[in-house]
Amino acid sequence: MNNSIKKILITVGVIAVVAIALYSCTAGNYNKMVTLDEEVSTAWSQVQNQYQRRMDLIPNLVSTVQGYAKHEAEVLTQIAQARAEAGGVVNVDESILNDPEKFEQYQKIQNQLGASLQRLLAVTENYPELKANQNFLALQDELAGTENRIAVERKNFNEVAKGYNTMIRKFPQSILAGMFGFEKRPYFTASEEAQSAPQVQF
């Protein structure tokens, strides 16, 4: 075999090895991004499940409170309005994860609903008969458990979104992410009320 044929075979072999390595690296990184993107979607659906659970508890809670606290119409109206703004059903198209403004708006609505429920529970402190009602106590426990689940699922979502966002921002994955349309996901953040220290008066 003469030298020119050997050089051609070596060149072809090197090109083949480089091409296989590039393909392997690209495919591996792409598949990892797809996996992380799916984990974000799964975490999002878990948050949605807990928001839906809270939404489903509200009518029962409100009707139980209404029976005892008829003149607390303002608080009950606030809850009805907050629930209506949330749409009654919380499952929102996943495209909201690609739009930070819509995500922030959605989070704000859920925070308002949570704040309205806290006001309702504060009002019920004025009604000893209501506080002793077994149905109300069960609903209150369900709501407290749901709020805890919401906090846990939001934390899980943020952790998964962080892993995904970190992956697509690193080099060389950032190039692939741009080519294939992988976009940064938003995070759940604390509400504005939580940013300021509460005033304690004695």
N, CA and C of each residue as an Amber inpcrd file, in Angstrom:
protein
   606
   0.8510000  -1.1710000   0.0000000   0.0000000   0.0000000   0.0000000
   0.9000000   1.2380000   0.0000000   0.6520000   2.1340000  -0.9340000
   1.5430000   3.2930000  -0.9880000   1.1500000   4.3490000   0.0390000
   2.0250000   5.3270000   0.2330000   1.8670000   6.3440000   1.2830000
   0.6180000   7.2060000   1.1000000   0.2610000   7.5460000  -0.1380000
  -0.9030000   8.4140000  -0.3620000  -2.2020000   7.7310000   0.0620000
  -2.3120000   6.4320000  -0.1870000  -3.5170000   5.6980000   0.2250000
  -3.5700000   5.6060000   1.7490000  -2.4100000   5.3900000   2.3860000
  -2.3730000   5.3410000   3.8530000  -2.8140000   6.6750000   4.4460000
  -2.3300000   7.7680000   3.8670000  -2.6970000   9.1090000   4.3640000
  -4.2010000   9.3490000   4.2260000  -4.7570000   8.9190000   3.0780000
  -6.2000000   9.0850000   2.8480000  -6.9920000   8.2690000   3.8690000
  -6.5760000   7.0170000   4.0880000  -7.2830000   6.1580000   5.0570000
  -7.1880000   6.7230000   6.4760000  -6.0030000   7.2190000   6.8430000
  -5.8300000   7.8260000   8.1720000  -6.7130000   9.0570000   8.3140000
  -6.7370000   9.9050000   7.2570000  -7.5720000  11.1160000   7.2780000
  -9.0460000  10.7480000   7.4100000  -9.4920000   9.7680000   6.6290000
 -10.8870000   9.3270000   6.6960000 -11.1940000   8.7620000   8.0840000
 -10.2480000   7.9750000   8.6210000 -10.4350000   7.4120000   9.9630000
 -10.5440000   8.4860000  11.0300000  -9.6780000   9.5030000  10.9520000
  -9.7100000  10.6110000  11.9210000 -11.0230000  11.3690000  11.7980000
 -11.4440000  11.6490000  10.5580000 -12.7140000  12.3630000  10.3450000
 -13.8780000  11.5480000  10.9010000 -13.8470000  10.2380000  10.6740000
 -14.9200000   9.3760000  11.1820000 -14.9590000   9.3820000  12.7040000
 -13.7840000   9.3010000  13.3450000 -13.7260000   9.3160000  14.8110000
 -14.2340000  10.6450000  15.3550000 -13.7990000  11.7540000  14.7310000
 -14.2540000  13.0870000  15.1720000 -15.7670000  13.2150000  14.9830000
 -16.2800000  12.7470000  13.8360000 -17.7250000  12.8340000  13.5700000
 -18.5180000  12.0260000  14.5830000 -18.0420000  10.8230000  14.8890000
 -18.7270000   9.9850000  15.8820000 -18.6930000  10.6420000  17.2560000
 -17.5450000  11.2160000  17.6210000 -17.4170000  11.8890000  18.9240000
 -18.3520000  13.0910000  19.0040000 -18.4010000  13.8910000  17.9090000
 -19.2970000  15.0600000  17.8870000 -20.7590000  14.6350000  17.9870000
 -21.1150000  13.6000000  17.2260000 -22.4960000  13.1100000  17.2670000
 -22.8440000  12.6120000  18.6600000 -21.9480000  11.8580000  19.2460000
 -22.1800000  11.3030000  20.5730000 -22.3570000  12.4060000  21.6050000
 -21.4970000  13.4070000  21.5350000 -21.5650000  14.5410000  22.4810000
 -22.8690000  15.3180000  22.2860000 -23.1950000  15.6000000  21.0110000
 -24.4150000  16.3570000  20.7030000 -25.6550000  15.5870000  21.1430000
 -25.7210000  14.3250000  20.7710000 -26.8900000  13.5100000  21.1230000
 -27.0240000  13.3710000  22.6360000 -25.8960000  13.1430000  23.3080000
 -25.9350000  12.9980000  24.7580000 -26.4340000  14.2510000  25.4510000
 -25.9140000  15.4180000  25.0380000 -26.3400000  16.6820000  25.6370000
 -27.7860000  17.0060000  25.2980000 -28.1760000  16.7590000  24.0550000
 -29.5640000  17.0090000  23.6490000 -30.5140000  16.1480000  24.4800000
 -30.2040000  14.8690000  24.5920000 -31.0630000  13.9640000  25.3620000
 -31.1390000  14.3690000  26.8320000 -30.0310000  14.8410000  27.3920000
 -30.0160000  15.3030000  28.7850000 -30.9280000  16.5210000  28.9470000
 -30.8730000  17.4510000  27.9740000 -31.7410000  18.6370000  28.0310000
 -33.2100000  18.2430000  27.9280000 -33.5140000  17.2810000  27.0630000
 -34.9020000  16.8070000  26.9330000 -35.3640000  16.1940000  28.2540000
 -34.5030000  15.3900000  28.8680000 -34.8500000  14.7590000  30.1480000
 -35.1210000  15.8130000  31.2160000 -34.2400000  16.8070000  31.3120000
 -34.4230000  17.8670000  32.3160000 -35.6650000  18.6950000  32.0260000
 -35.9440000  18.9440000  30.7470000 -37.1410000  19.6900000  30.3640000
 -38.3960000  18.9260000  30.7870000 -38.3930000  17.6290000  30.6130000
 -39.5240000  16.8030000  31.0360000 -39.6690000  16.8030000  32.5630000
 -38.5470000  16.8320000  33.2780000 -38.6070000  16.9020000  34.7380000
 -39.2280000  18.2220000  35.1910000 -38.9180000  19.3100000  34.4880000
 -39.5310000  20.6080000  34.7990000 -41.0350000  20.5190000  34.5780000
 -41.4480000  19.9080000  33.4660000 -42.8800000  19.7660000  33.1650000
 -43.5860000  18.9310000  34.2260000 -42.9350000  17.8790000  34.6690000
 -43.5220000  17.0210000  35.7050000 -43.6500000  17.7800000  37.0240000
 -42.6160000  18.5200000  37.3830000 -42.6590000  19.3080000  38.6220000
 -43.7610000  20.3660000  38.5330000 -43.9110000  20.9620000  37.3560000
 -44.9670000  21.9680000  37.1470000 -46.3460000  21.3380000  37.3430000
 -46.5420000  20.1320000  36.8130000 -47.8490000  19.4870000  36.9640000
 -48.1340000  19.1620000  38.4230000 -47.1070000  18.8620000  39.2030000
 -47.3070000  18.6040000  40.6330000 -47.7290000  19.8820000  41.3680000
 -47.1410000  21.0100000  40.9950000 -47.5670000  22.2950000  41.5730000
 -49.0270000  22.5300000  41.2200000 -49.3760000  22.2910000  39.9530000
 -50.7490000  22.4840000  39.4940000 -51.7270000  21.5960000  40.2720000
 -51.3250000  20.3560000  40.5120000 -52.1900000  19.4360000  41.2700000
 -52.5220000  19.9930000  42.6460000 -51.5300000  20.5490000  43.3130000
 -51.7560000  21.0800000  44.6630000 -52.5880000  22.3580000  44.6280000
 -52.3550000  23.2060000  43.6190000 -53.2010000  24.3940000  43.4680000
 -54.6470000  23.9830000  43.2030000 -54.8290000  22.9330000  42.4030000
 -56.1810000  22.4610000  42.1110000 -56.8350000  21.9080000  43.3820000
 -56.0580000  21.2110000  44.1750000 -56.5680000  20.6740000  45.4460000
 -57.0730000  21.8180000  46.3310000 -56.2900000  22.8910000  46.4140000
 -56.7130000  24.0500000  47.2010000 -57.9730000  24.6570000  46.6090000
 -58.0100000  24.7930000  45.2830000 -59.1620000  25.3850000  44.6120000
 -60.4310000  24.5820000  44.8990000 -60.3020000  23.2630000  44.9320000
 -61.4570000  22.4010000  45.1730000 -61.9500000  22.4730000  46.6160000
 -61.0600000  22.7930000  47.5520000 -61.4540000  22.9050000  48.9580000
 -62.2200000  24.1950000  49.2630000 -61.9630000  25.2260000  48.4720000
 -62.5120000  26.5550000  48.7860000 -64.0350000  26.5810000  48.8790000
 -64.7930000  26.0550000  47.9190000 -66.2550000  26.1440000  48.0440000
 -66.7940000  25.5160000  49.3300000 -66.2620000  24.3570000  49.7210000
 -66.7160000  23.7190000  50.9600000 -66.3710000  24.5610000  52.1790000
 -65.1660000  25.1050000  52.1850000 -64.7320000  25.9370000  53.3040000
 -65.5950000  27.1870000  53.4110000 -65.8170000  27.8450000  52.2770000
 -66.6140000  29.0730000  52.2660000 -68.0450000  28.7920000  52.7030000
 -68.6520000  27.7290000  52.2020000 -70.0470000  27.4560000  52.5780000
 -70.1590000  27.1180000  54.0640000 -69.1660000  26.4440000  54.6220000
 -69.1780000  26.1350000  56.0570000 -69.0730000  27.4140000  56.8690000
 -68.1670000  28.2980000  56.4780000 -67.9860000  29.5690000  57.2040000
 -69.2210000  30.4430000  57.0500000 -69.8160000  30.4670000  55.8600000
 -70.9890000  31.3010000  55.6070000 -72.1190000  31.0040000  56.5820000
 -72.2750000  29.7550000  56.9170000 -73.3470000  29.3820000  57.8360000
 -73.2070000  30.0270000  59.2040000 -71.9860000  30.3510000  59.6060000
 -71.7460000  30.9340000  60.9310000 -71.4410000  32.4230000  60.8760000
 -70.8650000  32.8770000  59.7940000 -70.3580000  34.2550000  59.7320000
 -70.9800000  34.9940000  58.5560000 -72.2950000  35.0900000  58.5720000
 -73.0090000  35.6930000  57.4510000 -72.6210000  37.1450000  57.2130000
 -72.3000000  37.8900000  58.2760000 -72.0090000  39.3120000  58.0860000
 -70.5490000  39.5750000  57.7030000 -69.7620000  38.5210000  57.4520000
 -68.3780000  38.6910000  56.9810000 -68.3530000  38.6440000  55.4540000
 -69.3100000  39.3390000  54.8620000 -69.4950000  39.2730000  53.4100000
 -68.2580000  39.7490000  52.6470000 -67.5650000  40.7510000  53.1830000
 -66.4110000  41.3170000  52.4680000 -65.3210000  40.2600000  52.2540000
 -65.0020000  39.5200000  53.3080000 -63.9570000  38.4920000  53.2020000
 -64.3950000  37.3840000  52.2520000 -65.6550000  36.9670000  52.3730000
 -66.1670000  35.9070000  51.5060000 -66.1760000  36.3490000  50.0400000
 -66.4930000  37.6370000  49.8100000 -66.4650000  38.1840000  48.4480000
 -65.0470000  38.2070000  47.9030000 -64.0850000  38.5660000  48.7510000
 -62.6760000  38.5980000  48.3170000 -62.2190000  37.2070000  47.8690000
 -62.6300000  36.2000000  48.6100000 -62.2410000  34.8320000  48.2500000
 -62.8890000  34.4360000  46.9290000 -64.1590000  34.7720000  46.7710000
 -64.8540000  34.4390000  45.5250000 -64.1800000  35.1250000  44.3400000
 -63.7900000  36.3950000  44.5260000 -63.1220000  37.1250000  43.4490000
 -61.7480000  36.5220000  43.1410000 -61.0000000  36.1970000  44.1870000
 -59.6560000  35.6200000  43.9840000 -59.7640000  34.2750000  43.2780000
 -60.7610000  33.4900000  43.6620000 -60.9440000  32.1790000  43.0180000
 -61.3640000  32.3580000  41.5630000 -62.2200000  33.3490000  41.2990000
 -62.6460000  33.6130000  39.9180000 -61.4580000  34.0630000  39.0660000
 -60.5850000  34.9000000  39.6390000 -59.3970000  35.3480000  38.9020000
 -58.4830000  34.1760000  38.5790000 -58.4340000  33.2130000  39.4870000
 -57.6060000  32.0290000  39.2430000 -58.2670000  31.1040000  38.2300000
 -59.5100000  31.3960000  37.8910000 -60.1760000  30.6490000  36.8290000
 -60.9840000  29.4590000  37.2850000 -61.0490000  29.2140000  38.6040000
 -61.8100000  28.0740000  39.0830000 -61.0800000  26.7580000  38.8740000
 -60.3620000  26.6510000  37.7870000 -59.5520000  25.4670000  37.4930000
 -58.1390000  25.9660000  37.2390000 -57.1570000  25.3750000  37.8880000
 -55.8070000  25.9290000  37.8130000 -54.9180000  25.3500000  36.7360000
 -55.3150000  24.2580000  36.1020000 -54.4230000  23.6740000  35.1030000
 -54.2570000  24.6420000  33.9340000 -53.0660000  25.2040000  33.8490000
 -52.7600000  26.2180000  32.8520000 -51.8230000  25.5980000  31.8220000
 -51.9950000  25.9940000  30.5810000 -51.1240000  25.5100000  29.5070000
 -49.6660000  25.6850000  29.8970000 -48.8730000  24.6750000  29.6020000
 -47.4680000  24.6730000  30.0090000 -46.6440000  25.7630000  29.3370000
 -47.1980000  26.3910000  28.3010000 -46.4760000  27.4730000  27.6250000
 -46.2150000  28.6430000  28.5660000 -46.9390000  28.6940000  29.6760000
 -46.7190000  29.7450000  30.6730000 -45.2880000  29.6910000  31.2050000
 -44.6620000  28.5150000  31.1570000 -43.2920000  28.3710000  31.6430000
 -42.2870000  29.0610000  30.7350000 -42.6910000  29.3720000  29.5160000
 -41.8030000  30.0660000  28.5820000 -42.0700000  31.5560000  28.5210000
 -43.0080000  32.0330000  29.3290000 -43.3510000  33.4580000  29.3310000
 -43.2590000  33.9860000  30.7580000 -42.1400000  34.6230000  31.1200000
 -41.9520000  35.0960000  32.4980000 -43.0580000  36.0310000  32.9920000
 -43.6090000  36.8680000  32.1000000 -44.6770000  37.7880000  32.5180000
 -45.9460000  37.0260000  32.8960000 -46.3310000  36.0490000  32.0740000
 -47.5180000  35.2540000  32.3780000 -47.2980000  34.4190000  33.6320000
 -46.0920000  33.8930000  33.7840000 -45.7630000  33.0960000  34.9690000
 -45.8820000  33.9570000  36.2210000 -45.3610000  35.1830000  36.1640000
 -45.4360000  36.0940000  37.3110000 -46.8830000  36.4610000  37.6230000
 -47.6750000  36.7020000  36.5760000 -49.0960000  37.0150000  36.7550000
 -49.8290000  35.8510000  37.4180000 -49.5500000  34.6400000  36.9510000
 -50.1710000  33.4380000  37.5120000 -49.7950000  33.2780000  38.9840000
 -48.5230000  33.4800000  39.2780000 -48.0470000  33.3750000  40.6540000
 -48.7190000  34.4300000  41.5380000 -48.8900000  35.6290000  41.0110000
 -49.5290000  36.7080000  41.7740000 -50.9790000  36.3460000  42.1110000
 -51.6920000  35.7840000  41.1390000 -53.0880000  35.3820000  41.3670000
 -53.1570000  34.3040000  42.4450000 -52.2580000  33.3190000  42.3780000
 -52.2500000  32.2590000  43.3900000 -51.9010000  32.8190000  44.7700000
 -50.9810000  33.7910000  44.8230000 -50.6280000  34.4200000  46.1020000
 -51.8170000  35.1830000  46.6900000 -52.5750000  35.8670000  45.8130000
 -53.7560000  36.5990000  46.2790000 -54.8000000  35.6410000  46.8380000
 -54.9600000  34.5120000  46.1680000 -55.9160000  33.5130000  46.6460000
 -55.4870000  32.9810000  48.0130000 -54.2070000  32.6910000  48.1590000
 -53.6840000  32.2180000  49.4430000 -53.8770000  33.2530000  50.5420000
 -53.6360000  34.5240000  50.2150000 -53.8070000  35.6040000  51.2020000
 -55.2750000  35.7460000  51.6020000 -56.1820000  35.5920000  50.6470000
 -57.6220000  35.6690000  50.9510000 -58.0350000  34.5520000  51.9000000
 -57.4890000  33.3670000  51.6780000 -57.8060000  32.2480000  52.5730000
 -57.2680000  32.5020000  53.9770000 -56.1050000  33.1140000  54.0760000
 -55.5570000  33.4460000  55.4020000 -56.4490000  34.4520000  56.1230000
 -56.9840000  35.4390000  55.3760000 -57.9050000  36.4100000  55.9860000
 -59.1750000  35.7160000  56.4680000 -59.6630000  34.7520000  55.6700000
 -60.8640000  34.0100000  56.0620000 -60.6130000  33.2570000  57.3650000
 -59.4840000  32.5920000  57.4660000 -59.1780000  31.8370000  58.6790000
 -58.9890000  32.7630000  59.8750000 -58.4650000  33.9600000  59.6430000
 -58.3160000  34.9260000  60.7390000 -59.6860000  35.3770000  61.2450000
 -60.6250000  35.5890000  60.3180000 -61.9800000  36.0220000  60.6910000
 -62.6730000  34.9480000  61.5250000 -62.4250000  33.6890000  61.1870000
 -63.1230000  32.6100000  61.8910000 -62.7380000  32.5220000  63.3720000
 -61.6320000  33.1640000  63.7470000 -61.2350000  33.1750000  65.1600000
 -62.3040000  33.8380000  66.0260000 -63.1430000  34.6950000  65.4130000
 -64.1870000  35.4070000  66.1550000 -65.4470000  34.5690000  66.3760000
 -65.4500000  33.3280000  65.9040000 -66.6490000  32.5020000  65.9640000
 -66.3500000  31.1740000  66.6570000 -66.5260000  31.1380000  67.9720000
 -66.2040000  29.9180000  68.7220000 -66.9860000  28.6890000  68.2500000
 -68.2660000  28.9020000  67.8800000 -69.0650000  27.7560000  67.4250000
 -68.4900000  27.1780000  66.1330000 -68.0230000  28.0780000  65.2510000
 -67.4350000  27.6440000  63.9940000 -66.1320000  26.8860000  64.2400000
 -65.3260000  27.4180000  65.1550000 -64.0440000  26.7780000  65.4580000
 -64.2370000  25.3840000  66.0550000 -65.4290000  25.1380000  66.6230000
 -65.7090000  23.8320000  67.2120000 -66.3940000  22.8810000  66.2170000
 -66.7880000  23.3980000  65.0600000 -67.4940000  22.5960000  64.0610000
 -66.5330000  21.5780000  63.4380000 -66.9030000  20.2930000  63.5040000
 -66.0180000  19.2280000  63.0260000 -65.7370000  19.3280000  61.5320000
 -66.7570000  19.7020000  60.7710000 -66.5810000  19.8540000  59.3260000
 -65.5670000  20.9610000  59.0310000 -65.7070000  22.0790000  59.7390000
 -64.7770000  23.1930000  59.5390000 -63.3630000  22.7940000  59.9410000
 -63.2250000  22.1090000  61.0730000 -61.8980000  21.6930000  61.5320000
 -61.2310000  20.7610000  60.5180000 -62.0250000  19.8550000  59.9530000
 -61.4720000  18.9400000  58.9480000 -61.0300000  19.7020000  57.7030000
 -61.8740000  20.6610000  57.2710000 -61.5200000  21.4600000  56.0990000
 -60.2870000  22.3220000  56.3720000 -60.2060000  22.8630000  57.5720000
 -59.0530000  23.6870000  57.9510000 -57.7670000  22.8470000  57.9250000
 -57.8500000  21.6270000  58.4360000 -56.6920000  20.7240000  58.3920000
 -56.3050000  20.3850000  56.9540000 -57.3240000  20.1360000  56.1190000
 -57.0610000  19.8430000  54.7060000 -56.3610000  21.0160000  54.0280000
 -56.8390000  22.2140000  54.3290000 -56.2570000  23.4050000  53.7210000
 -54.8200000  23.6110000  54.1930000 -54.5790000  23.4290000  55.4850000
 -53.2140000  23.5780000  56.0130000 -52.2790000  22.5650000  55.3580000
 -52.7500000  21.3280000  55.2200000 -51.9440000  20.3000000  54.5570000
 -51.6730000  20.6460000  53.1020000 -52.6800000  21.1940000  52.4380000
 -52.5300000  21.5720000  51.0320000 -51.5280000  22.7070000  50.8790000
 -51.5920000  23.6940000  51.7710000 -50.6400000  24.8140000  51.7020000
 -49.2130000  24.3060000  51.8940000 -49.0430000  23.3330000  52.7820000
 -47.7110000  22.7400000  52.9690000 -47.2600000  22.0060000  51.7030000
 -48.1890000  21.2790000  51.0970000 -47.8440000  20.5570000  49.8610000
 -47.4840000  21.5210000  48.7450000 -48.2090000  22.6320000  48.6750000
 -47.9010000  23.6470000  47.6630000 -46.4780000  24.1610000  47.8570000
 -46.1220000  24.4730000  49.0990000 -44.7680000  24.9720000  49.3790000
 -43.7130000  23.9420000  48.9770000 -43.9610000  22.6790000  49.2880000
 -43.0000000  21.6180000  48.9450000 -42.8720000  21.4710000  47.4320000
 -44.0060000  21.4590000  46.7240000 -43.9640000  21.2730000  45.2740000
 -43.3400000  22.4760000  44.5680000 -43.5800000  23.6740000  45.0940000
 -42.9270000  24.8520000  44.5030000 -41.4150000  24.7820000  44.7030000
 -40.9890000  24.3260000  45.8770000 -39.5500000  24.1630000  46.1400000
 -38.9620000  23.1260000  45.1850000 -39.6610000  22.0030000  45.0210000
 -39.1990000  20.9660000  44.0880000 -39.1090000  21.5110000  42.6650000
 -40.1270000  22.2810000  42.2680000 -40.1170000  22.8700000  40.9340000
 -38.8900000  23.7610000  40.7530000 -38.6170000  24.6070000  41.7450000
 -37.4630000  25.5020000  41.6410000 -36.1550000  24.7330000  41.5250000
 -36.0380000  23.6380000  42.2580000 -34.8080000  22.8390000  42.1960000
 -34.6310000  22.1990000  40.8240000 -35.7130000  21.6580000  40.2740000
 -35.6350000  21.0280000  38.9560000 -35.3770000  22.0880000  37.8820000
 -36.0550000  23.2300000  37.9960000 -35.8430000  24.3210000  37.0300000
 -34.4010000  24.8220000  37.0990000 -33.8340000  24.8700000  38.2980000
 -32.4390000  25.2990000  38.4440000 -31.4900000  24.3410000  37.7190000
 -31.7010000  23.0350000  37.8840000 -30.8740000  22.0490000  37.1950000
 -30.9650000  22.1960000  35.6870000 -32.1810000  22.3900000  35.1900000
 -32.3950000  22.5700000  33.7530000 -31.7440000  23.8670000  33.2700000
 -32.0090000  24.9790000  33.9800000 -31.4590000  26.2770000  33.5770000
 -29.9330000  26.2640000  33.5910000 -29.3450000  25.6130000  34.5810000
 -27.8810000  25.5140000  34.6550000 -27.3440000  24.7470000  33.4580000
 -27.9970000  23.6510000  33.1290000 -27.5630000  22.8180000  32.0020000
 -27.5560000  23.6010000  30.6980000 -28.6380000  24.3330000  30.4130000
 -28.7310000  24.9950000  29.1090000 -27.8880000  26.2650000  29.0290000
 -27.3610000  26.7370000  30.1510000 -26.5200000  27.9310000  30.1330000
 -25.0330000  27.6070000  30.0550000 -24.6630000  26.3550000  30.3320000
 -23.2530000  25.9660000  30.2900000 -22.7930000  25.7580000  28.8420000
 -21.5110000  25.9910000  28.6330000 -20.9180000  25.7330000  27.3290000
 -20.4430000  24.2840000  27.2860000 -20.6400000  23.5640000  26.2440000
 -21.2010000  23.9010000  24.9330000 -22.7140000  23.6800000  24.8280000
 -23.3530000  23.2580000  25.9230000 -24.7990000  22.9920000  25.8700000
 -25.5900000  24.2410000  25.4760000 -25.0710000  25.4230000  25.8360000
 -25.7830000  26.6600000  25.5130000 -25.9580000  26.8150000  24.0000000
 -24.9750000  26.3490000  23.2420000 -25.0730000  26.4180000  21.7760000
 -26.1980000  25.5070000  21.2930000 -26.1970000  24.2740000  21.8060000
 -27.2580000  23.3240000  21.4280000 -28.6300000  23.8130000  21.8860000
 -28.6930000  24.3750000  23.0920000 -29.9670000  24.8710000  23.6150000
 -30.5250000  25.9540000  22.7050000 -29.6480000  26.8530000  22.2530000
 -30.0810000  27.9000000  21.3290000 -30.5400000  27.3270000  19.9920000
 -29.8080000  26.3420000  19.4950000 -30.1550000  25.7300000  18.2010000
 -31.4950000  25.0020000  18.2560000 -31.7570000  24.3250000  19.3820000
 -32.9540000  23.4860000  19.4770000 -34.1060000  24.1460000  20.2490000
 -33.9510000  25.3980000  20.6370000 -35.0490000  26.1560000  21.2420000
 -35.3310000  25.8720000  22.7060000 -34.3380000  25.3870000  23.4440000
 -34.5260000  25.2070000  24.8850000 -34.3830000  26.5670000  25.5590000
 -35.4100000  26.9700000  26.3170000 -35.4050000  28.2930000  26.9440000
 -35.3770000  28.1820000  28.4530000 -34.8540000  29.2310000  29.0800000
 -34.7700000  29.2820000  30.5410000 -36.1660000  29.2480000  31.1360000
 -36.3240000  28.5450000  32.2490000 -37.6040000  28.4570000  32.9570000
 -37.6020000  29.4180000  34.1440000 -38.7620000  30.0110000  34.4370000
 -38.8340000  30.9320000  35.5860000 -38.8930000  30.1700000  36.9030000
 -38.6820000  30.8950000  37.9920000 -38.7420000  30.3120000  39.3380000
 -39.9310000  30.8900000  40.0970000 -40.4390000  30.1240000  41.0440000
 -41.3860000  30.6770000  41.9980000 -40.5940000  31.5280000  42.9690000
 -41.1320000  32.6840000  43.3010000 -40.4700000  33.5700000  44.2570000
 -41.4400000  33.9260000  45.3690000 -40.9060000  34.4800000  46.4400000
 -41.7570000  34.9050000  47.5550000 -42.6100000  36.0900000  47.1170000
 -43.7830000  36.2120000  47.7010000 -44.6540000  37.3420000  47.3800000
 -44.0490000  38.6250000  47.9220000 -44.5100000  39.7510000  47.4020000
 -43.9770000  41.0460000  47.8410000 -44.1840000  41.2530000  49.3330000
 -45.3190000  40.7650000  49.8540000 -45.6010000  40.9380000  51.2820000
 -44.5440000  40.2330000  52.1380000 -44.0170000  39.1350000  51.6400000
 -43.0310000  38.3660000  52.4000000 -41.6550000  39.0350000  52.3970000
 -41.4720000  40.0270000  51.5010000 -40.1680000  40.6830000  51.3980000
 -39.9320000  41.6900000  52.5210000 -41.0280000  42.1820000  53.1240000
 -40.8710000  43.1740000  54.1840000 -41.1540000  42.5450000  55.5420000
 -40.4080000  42.9730000  56.5280000 -40.5640000  42.4070000  57.8810000
 -41.9170000  42.8280000  58.4590000 -42.6080000  41.9000000  59.1210000
 -43.9010000  42.2610000  59.7070000 -43.7180000  43.1960000  60.8900000
 -44.6940000  44.0640000  61.0860000 -44.6530000  44.9800000  62.2150000
 -45.3440000  44.3090000  63.4010000 -44.6390000  44.2540000  64.5060000
 -45.1910000  43.6430000  65.7080000 -45.4660000  44.7480000  66.7150000
 -46.7310000  44.8280000  67.1530000 -47.1180000  45.8560000  68.1210000
 -47.6390000  45.2000000  69.3860000 -47.2340000  45.7340000  70.5150000
 -47.6840000  45.2040000  71.8110000 -48.5310000  46.2390000  72.5180000
